[in-house]
Amino acid sequence: NGDSPRMEDMDRSNLPTLVLLPGMDGTGELFEPFVSALKDVCDIVVVSYPCDIPLSYIELQAIARQSLPTDRPFVLLGESFSGPIAIALTALCLPQQVGMVLCCTFASNPRPLFKHFGFLLKCLPMNALPTGWLLPVLLGRFSTAHLRAALRQAINQVRPEVMRSRLRSVLDVDTSAQLGQIEIQSIYLRATDDRVVPKAASERISQLNPKTQIIDIKAPHCLLQAAPEEAASQVIKFLRAIAPP
């Protein structure tokens, strides 16, 4: 019957807007497979960070905050590098925020041992990262030519000093206290084959905020890129669960 509203249309008017905060590249372009898999079920805002200016977590948080809807309910999704930004913003108890999704991320430095080697960051050959050891670490056995090309394209837009600055920020960040204050519903999408963020990072999030539901998905660190359908299905389920009746 052409007159009956489709589930997607009913959802779209009913579901909160999904605001996506990107991984370390900051371009927002790598969300494309995930956005596609969401099939217009809700309104989406993709935040991006400058590729040419090194900015601190506090400065990037201010950029992200400017993109948040003030006139309708929204859910904040923080991917990888942006998890601490999502946590810090959520802890502000913004009136329209109704949920948080964390994906392959951390509340504080996920590899504490690396903190002792922070001084080596200035020696790292950032230009060689994408084609060298980084892609196998990010994609593992889920690597495809298409995913490798998309990652290269995103990372190559970011100036080496910006990437270096973001890596340094990860070593020092700690949003544990803010995470413990968060009351709204949250889920954590955890990749079973994540070689970047260890399981200990999600377990720590669960300890600090026991209400956060952990959902395992067969994927590498680039979960939203390698398993977009499964990720979209879990996020849509979450949005429907917290949408007003």
C-alpha positions in Angstrom: 0.0 0.0 0.0 1.6 3.2 -1.2 -0.1 5.3 1.5 1.3 3.5 4.6 4.5 5.1 6.0 7.7 3.1 5.7 9.5 2.0 8.9 12.5 4.1 7.8 10.4 7.3 7.4 8.7 6.7 10.8 12.1 6.2 12.3 13.6 9.3 10.8 11.1 11.6 12.3 11.3 9.8 15.6 15.0 8.9 16.1 17.6 11.2 17.6 20.2 12.8 15.2 23.5 10.8 15.2 26.6 13.0 15.5 29.8 11.3 14.4 33.2 12.2 15.8 36.1 10.9 13.6 39.2 8.8 14.3 42.7 10.1 14.3 42.6 11.3 10.6 39.8 13.7 11.6 38.5 14.0 8.1 35.2 12.3 8.7 35.5 10.7 5.2 36.1 7.2 6.7 32.5 7.2 8.0 31.2 6.8 4.4 30.6 2.9 4.6 28.9 3.2 8.0 26.7 6.2 6.9 25.7 4.2 3.8 24.8 1.2 5.9 22.5 3.4 8.1 20.3 3.9 5.0 19.0 7.3 6.0 17.3 5.9 9.1 18.2 9.0 11.0 19.7 12.5 10.5 23.4 12.4 10.6 26.0 15.1 11.4 29.6 14.3 10.5 32.2 16.4 12.4 35.7 16.9 10.9 38.8 18.5 12.4 41.4 20.7 10.6 44.0 18.7 8.7 46.6 21.5 8.8 46.7 22.9 12.4 47.8 20.8 15.5 45.1 21.2 18.1 44.7 19.9 21.6 41.9 17.6 22.8 40.3 20.7 24.4 40.4 22.7 21.2 39.0 19.8 19.2 36.2 19.4 21.7 35.3 23.0 21.1 35.0 22.3 17.4 32.9 19.3 18.0 30.6 21.1 20.4 29.8 23.7 17.7 28.3 20.9 15.5 26.0 19.5 18.1 22.2 20.1 17.6 20.6 22.4 20.1 17.1 22.1 18.8 16.5 18.3 18.7 17.7 15.2 20.6 21.0 13.7 19.5 23.4 10.8 20.2 27.1 11.3 20.1 29.3 8.6 18.6 33.1 8.9 19.3 35.3 6.7 17.2 38.8 5.7 18.4 40.8 9.0 18.9 37.5 10.9 19.5 36.3 8.7 22.4 37.7 11.1 25.0 36.0 14.0 23.2 32.6 12.2 23.2 33.1 11.4 26.9 34.1 15.0 27.9 31.1 16.5 25.9 28.6 13.9 27.3 29.8 14.7 30.9 28.6 18.3 30.3 25.0 17.0 30.4 24.0 18.9 27.3 20.2 19.2 27.4 19.5 17.6 24.0 21.9 14.6 24.3 20.1 11.4 24.9 22.8 8.7 24.4 26.5 8.0 23.7 28.1 5.4 21.4 31.8 4.7 21.9 33.7 2.7 19.2 37.1 1.1 19.6 38.2 3.8 22.0 39.4 4.7 25.4 38.9 7.0 28.4 42.6 7.4 28.9 45.9 6.4 27.2 45.1 2.8 26.0 48.8 1.8 26.0 50.3 3.3 29.2 53.7 1.9 28.5 54.0 4.1 25.4 53.8 7.2 27.6 57.5 6.6 28.5 58.4 6.8 24.8 56.5 10.0 24.0 59.8 11.7 23.2 60.2 9.3 20.2 57.1 10.8 18.5 59.2 13.6 17.0 61.4 11.1 15.2 58.5 9.0 13.8 58.4 9.2 10.0 54.7 10.2 9.7 54.8 10.4 5.9 55.6 6.7 5.7 52.9 5.6 8.2 50.0 4.7 5.9 51.9 2.4 3.5 54.3 1.0 6.1 53.2 -0.7 9.3 50.0 1.2 10.0 47.5 -0.4 7.6 48.1 -4.0 8.7 47.7 -2.8 12.3 44.4 -1.0 11.6 42.9 -3.6 9.3 44.5 -7.0 10.0 42.8 -9.9 8.2 39.9 -7.7 7.2 42.1 -5.7 4.8 40.8 -5.1 1.3 42.2 -2.9 -1.5 39.2 -0.6 -1.1 39.7 -0.1 2.6 43.5 0.4 2.2 42.9 3.1 -0.5 40.3 4.9 1.7 42.6 4.9 4.7 45.5 6.2 2.6 43.4 8.9 1.1 42.2 10.1 4.5 45.5 9.9 6.3 47.5 11.6 3.5 45.3 14.7 3.9 46.6 15.3 7.4 49.9 17.1 7.9 52.5 15.0 9.6 52.8 17.5 12.5 49.0 17.3 13.1 49.2 13.5 13.3 52.1 13.7 15.6 50.3 16.1 17.9 47.2 13.9 18.0 49.3 10.8 18.9 50.9 12.9 21.7 47.4 14.0 22.9 46.4 10.3 23.3 49.4 9.6 25.6 48.3 12.3 28.0 44.5 12.2 27.8 42.4 11.1 30.8 38.6 11.4 30.9 38.1 8.8 33.6 36.5 11.2 36.1 34.1 12.6 33.5 33.1 9.0 32.4 32.2 8.1 35.9 29.7 11.0 36.1 27.8 10.1 32.9 24.2 9.0 33.5 22.7 8.7 30.0 22.5 5.4 28.2 25.7 4.3 26.4 27.0 1.4 24.3 30.6 0.5 23.4 31.2 -1.2 20.0 34.3 -3.4 20.6 36.2 -5.0 17.7 37.2 -8.6 18.4 40.5 -8.2 16.4 41.5 -4.7 17.5 45.3 -4.4 17.5 45.4 -0.8 18.4 43.1 -0.4 21.4 43.4 -3.4 23.8 40.5 -5.1 25.5 41.7 -3.5 28.8 40.5 -0.1 27.5 36.9 -1.2 27.1 37.0 -3.1 30.4 38.2 0.1 32.2 35.3 2.0 30.6 32.9 -0.7 31.9 34.4 -0.4 35.4 34.1 3.4 35.4 30.6 3.4 34.0 29.0 0.0 34.6 25.8 1.2 32.6 27.8 1.1 29.4 26.8 -2.0 27.4 29.7 -3.6 25.6 28.9 -5.1 22.1 31.5 -7.3 20.4 31.7 -7.2 16.6 34.0 -9.3 14.4 36.2 -6.6 13.0 39.6 -4.9 13.2 40.3 -1.5 14.8 38.6 0.2 11.8 35.3 -1.4 12.8 32.9 1.1 11.2 34.8 0.7 7.9 35.3 -3.1 7.9 31.9 -4.1 9.4 29.6 -1.2 8.6 26.4 -3.3 8.3 26.7 -5.0 11.7 27.8 -1.6 13.3 24.8 0.2 11.8 22.4 -2.5 12.9 23.6 -2.2 16.5 23.5 1.6 16.5 20.0 1.7 15.0 18.8 -0.8 17.7 20.3 1.6 20.3 18.7 4.7 18.7 15.3 2.9 18.7 15.7 1.8 22.3 16.3 5.3 23.6 13.9 7.2 21.2 10.9 8.8 22.8 7.8 6.6 22.4 
